[in-house]
Amino acid sequence: MRKKVIFKGIALPWLLLLPQLVITGVFFFWPAGQAIYGSFLREDAFGLSREFVGLENFRDVLADPNYLAAGWNTVVFSSSVAIGALGVALFLAVQADKAIRGADAYKTMLIWPYAVAPAVAAVLWLFMFHPQIGLFGKALNGIGIRWDYKVNGDQAMLLVIMAAAWKQVSYNFIFFLAGLQSIPRAVLEAAAIDGARPVRRFWTIIFPLLAPTSFFLLVVNIVYAFFDTFGTIHALTQGGPGQATSTLIYKVYVDGVQNLNFGSSAAQSVILMAIVVALTAVQFRFVERKVHY
């Protein structure tokens, strides 16, 4: 029997919620409010004067070809990172869940990359794929493949996708492995006795039972690709070459910090926040329908 907790009065529940409410207010609602307010203003580079311009910042942003190009880069980058990180993590989790010698050691090593900071992960991939000093970069050039992500936009995009996805694989692996271990073994054994081969057992039993975990990770990975990959892109390519790897979050930084165009940067932040909220709402509205809990 579960005991029901009943609070006498409302003071204690609000007191328990206060730390989280303060953190959320200071680090989310206050910056978001400032970004929305700043998106309607035009300020000079030193913040000494400001002028209310209404929706002019939004019109300028949406008419900027560089912003539209950054939006397309974000679509390619975020979808590739989410699909790649989820696919690799699911494959590794399925393999690690098997009864093999040294499985615990493999699981530990697969979890470690999650502790690596995005900028550090980018530097690791830079040392591996640098065209002159990188192990794989030199090898590719040695076998006749012209590899130089500093001048080739497609190669640069591929590199930041691999680095960002690699960083997220460990996070996804933890949840997929936990989901796999929660599936009753009796169900899988019964399917095996009935003659279902491993591939058929995976697609008809395991994968449908992982639907709630997969849906949760899909939302998390989309948000990760939109926001948490700034450090990876900045350390690897700085949005280049020729803005080939400039995403929406990176353009916010370039216009706001480098170019000191605060109004445009604030408008881009609001648009990006609205896009992520809309994507999350669409996923919960349509994708969740196919999730069986």
C-alpha positions in Angstrom: 0.0 0.0 0.0 1.3 3.4 -0.9 0.9 6.1 1.7 -0.5 9.4 0.5 1.3 12.5 1.6 -1.0 15.3 2.5 0.4 18.8 3.4 -1.4 20.9 6.0 -1.5 24.3 4.3 0.4 25.5 1.2 3.5 27.0 2.8 5.6 23.9 2.9 4.9 22.8 -0.7 5.8 26.2 -2.0 8.9 26.3 0.2 10.0 23.0 -1.3 9.4 24.2 -4.8 11.1 27.6 -4.2 14.7 26.6 -5.1 13.6 25.2 -8.5 11.3 28.1 -9.1 14.1 30.6 -8.4 16.6 28.8 -10.7 14.0 28.5 -13.5 13.1 32.2 -13.1 16.6 33.5 -13.0 18.2 31.4 -15.7 15.2 30.9 -18.1 12.3 33.2 -17.7 14.3 36.4 -17.0 16.8 35.9 -20.0 13.8 34.9 -22.2 11.9 38.0 -21.2 15.0 40.2 -21.8 15.5 38.6 -25.3 11.8 39.2 -26.2 12.1 42.8 -25.0 15.4 43.4 -26.8 14.0 42.0 -30.1 11.8 45.1 -30.4 14.6 47.5 -29.9 17.6 48.9 -31.9 20.6 49.6 -29.8 24.1 51.0 -30.6 27.1 48.8 -30.1 27.8 50.2 -26.6 24.2 50.1 -25.3 24.1 53.9 -24.8 21.0 54.5 -26.8 18.0 52.4 -27.9 15.0 52.9 -30.1 11.8 51.0 -30.3 11.4 49.6 -33.8 8.6 47.1 -33.4 8.9 44.1 -35.7 11.6 45.6 -37.9 14.3 43.4 -36.5 12.2 40.3 -37.3 11.6 41.5 -40.9 15.3 42.2 -41.4 16.3 38.7 -40.0 13.7 36.8 -42.1 14.8 38.7 -45.3 18.5 38.0 -44.7 19.9 35.3 -47.1 22.6 34.4 -44.6 19.9 33.7 -41.9 17.9 31.5 -44.3 21.1 29.6 -45.2 21.8 29.1 -41.5 18.3 27.8 -41.1 18.8 25.2 -43.8 22.2 24.2 -42.2 20.3 23.8 -38.9 17.8 21.5 -40.5 20.5 19.3 -42.0 22.7 19.4 -38.9 20.0 18.7 -36.3 18.2 15.9 -38.2 21.6 14.2 -38.9 22.8 14.5 -35.4 19.5 13.2 -33.9 19.2 10.3 -36.3 22.9 9.4 -36.1 23.1 9.6 -32.3 19.9 7.6 -31.8 20.7 4.9 -34.3 24.3 4.3 -33.1 23.2 4.4 -29.4 20.4 1.9 -30.0 22.7 -0.5 -31.9 25.4 -0.3 -29.1 22.8 -0.8 -26.4 21.4 -3.9 -28.1 24.9 -5.3 -28.4 25.8 -4.4 -24.8 22.6 -6.0 -23.5 23.7 -9.4 -24.7 25.3 -11.9 -22.4 28.9 -11.4 -23.5 32.2 -11.5 -21.6 33.3 -8.1 -20.3 29.9 -6.5 -20.9 30.2 -4.3 -17.8 33.5 -2.9 -19.1 32.0 -2.2 -22.5 29.1 -0.4 -20.9 31.3 1.8 -18.8 33.5 2.8 -21.7 30.4 3.7 -23.8 29.1 5.9 -21.0 32.4 7.9 -20.5 32.1 10.2 -23.5 29.1 11.9 -22.0 31.4 13.4 -19.4 33.4 15.2 -22.1 32.6 18.8 -22.6 31.4 19.8 -26.1 34.5 22.0 -26.8 36.8 19.2 -25.6 35.0 16.7 -27.9 35.5 19.0 -30.8 39.2 19.3 -30.1 39.5 15.5 -30.0 37.8 15.2 -33.4 40.0 18.1 -34.7 43.1 16.2 -33.8 41.8 13.1 -35.5 40.6 14.8 -38.8 43.0 17.7 -39.2 44.3 17.5 -42.8 47.9 17.9 -41.8 48.4 16.5 -38.3 45.2 14.4 -37.8 45.5 10.6 -37.9 42.5 10.1 -40.1 42.9 13.3 -42.0 46.4 12.4 -43.1 45.3 8.8 -43.9 42.5 10.1 -46.2 44.8 12.4 -48.1 47.4 9.6 -48.3 45.0 7.3 -50.1 44.0 10.0 -52.6 40.9 11.4 -50.9 41.2 15.2 -50.8 40.3 15.9 -47.2 40.4 19.5 -45.9 37.4 20.6 -43.9 38.8 24.1 -43.7 38.0 24.8 -47.3 35.3 22.1 -48.1 31.9 23.0 -46.7 30.4 19.5 -47.0 33.4 18.0 -45.2 33.1 20.6 -42.5 29.4 19.9 -42.0 30.1 16.1 -41.9 32.8 16.6 -39.3 30.7 18.7 -36.9 27.8 16.3 -37.3 30.0 13.3 -36.3 31.5 15.2 -33.4 28.1 16.4 -32.1 26.5 12.9 -32.5 29.4 11.1 -30.9 29.0 13.4 -27.8 25.3 12.5 -27.5 25.6 8.8 -28.2 26.5 8.0 -24.5 23.4 9.9 -23.2 21.1 7.9 -25.5 23.0 4.7 -24.8 22.2 5.0 -21.0 18.4 5.3 -21.6 18.2 2.7 -24.3 20.1 0.2 -22.2 17.8 0.9 -19.2 14.8 0.4 -21.5 16.2 -2.9 -22.8 16.9 -4.2 -19.3 13.3 -3.4 -18.3 11.8 -5.7 -21.0 10.8 -9.0 -19.5 13.1 -11.8 -20.6 10.1 -14.2 -20.6 8.6 -12.3 -23.5 11.8 -12.6 -25.6 12.3 -16.3 -24.7 8.7 -17.1 -25.7 9.2 -15.4 -29.1 12.5 -17.3 -29.6 10.7 -20.6 -28.7 8.0 -19.7 -31.3 10.8 -19.5 -33.9 11.2 -15.7 -34.2 14.7 -14.8 -35.3 16.7 -12.1 -33.5 15.9 -9.5 -36.2 12.2 -10.2 -36.1 12.2 -10.2 -32.3 13.9 -6.8 -32.4 11.4 -5.1 -34.8 8.2 -6.8 -33.4 8.9 -6.9 -29.7 11.9 -4.9 -28.6 11.6 -1.8 -30.7 7.9 -1.2 -30.0 8.5 -1.6 -26.2 11.3 1.0 -26.5 8.8 3.5 -28.1 8.4 5.7 -24.9 12.2 5.9 -24.5 12.8 6.6 -28.2 10.2 9.4 -28.1 11.7 11.0 -25.1 15.2 10.8 -26.6 14.0 12.2 -29.9 12.8 15.4 -28.2 16.0 15.7 -26.1 18.2 15.1 -29.1 16.4 17.8 -31.2 16.8 20.3 -28.4 20.5 19.3 -28.0 21.2 19.7 -31.7 19.6 23.2 -31.7 21.2 24.6 -28.5 24.0 22.5 -27.0 26.2 22.1 -30.1 27.5 25.7 -30.1 30.8 24.7 -28.4 31.4 21.9 -30.9 30.9 24.2 -33.9 32.8 27.1 -32.4 35.8 24.9 -31.6 35.9 23.0 -34.9 34.9 25.3 -37.7 33.7 28.6 -36.2 30.8 28.5 -38.7 33.0 28.1 -41.7 34.1 27.7 -44.3 32.0 30.3 -45.9 29.3 29.9 -43.2 28.8 26.3 -44.4 28.4 25.2 -40.7 26.8 28.3 -39.3 23.6 27.2 -37.6 20.8 29.4 -36.0 22.4 29.2 -32.6 25.8 30.1 -33.9 24.5 33.0 -35.9 22.9 34.4 -32.7 26.4 34.5 -31.3 28.0 36.0 -34.4 25.5 38.8 -34.7 25.2 39.5 -31.0 28.8 39.1 -29.7 31.0 39.6 -32.7 28.9 42.1 -34.8 27.2 43.8 -31.7 23.9 43.8 -33.5 21.9 43.3 -30.3 18.4 43.8 -31.8 19.0 41.2 -34.6 20.5 38.8 -32.2 17.6 39.1 -29.8 15.1 38.6 -32.6 17.0 35.5 -33.7 16.9 34.1 -30.2 13.1 34.6 -30.0 12.6 32.9 -33.4 14.8 30.0 -32.4 13.0 29.6 -29.1 9.6 29.6 -31.0 10.9 27.0 -33.5 12.0 24.6 -30.8 8.7 25.0 -28.9 6.8 24.4 -32.1 8.8 21.3 -32.9 8.4 19.9 -29.5 4.6 20.6 -29.6 4.4 18.8 -33.0 6.3 15.8 -31.7 4.0 15.5 -28.7 0.9 16.1 -30.9 1.6 13.7 -33.8 4.6 11.5 -33.0 3.5 10.5 -29.5 0.3 9.0 -31.0 2.4 6.1 -32.2 4.0 5.6 -28.8 2.5 2.7 -26.8 3.1 3.1 -23.1 
